[in-house]
C-alpha cells in the first residue's frame, strides 16, 4: 500500500479493529478510512464492490472473515470476477486479491474452519 496508492483493503472489521485475525492491524491508522474500508456483513456485496473497484483501476484486497463465508460471494467470484475478462473480449481485467482465512483454529466452529481452496482454484482468471 505504501508503493501503490491504488491498493485498498475492504471487508468486515478490517479497519480500526484490525481484522478478525489482526492481519490488517494498524492499516486504518496509517492509510485512512478511504483505503481501509470496513463493510457490513454482506460478503456478496463487498466482493462485488471490490470487483467494480478493480474494473475502474483500483487494486483492491477483499478480506472475507473466513473462507467458508466467501461461499456467500461465490457467484461474484466465479461469474463476475473469474469470467469478465473472457466475456468482455479482453476489455476488462480484474486485478483483485480475495483473501479468506481457513482451517482449524482454536475455538472456531465448523463453519469457520472450512478449507475450500479446491472450489476457488477451479475459477477461471
Helices and strands as residue ranges (DSSP letters): E 7-11, H 27-31, E 36-38, H 43-55, E 59-64, G 68-73, H 74-75, I 76-81, H 84-87, E 97-100, G 110-112, H 117-121
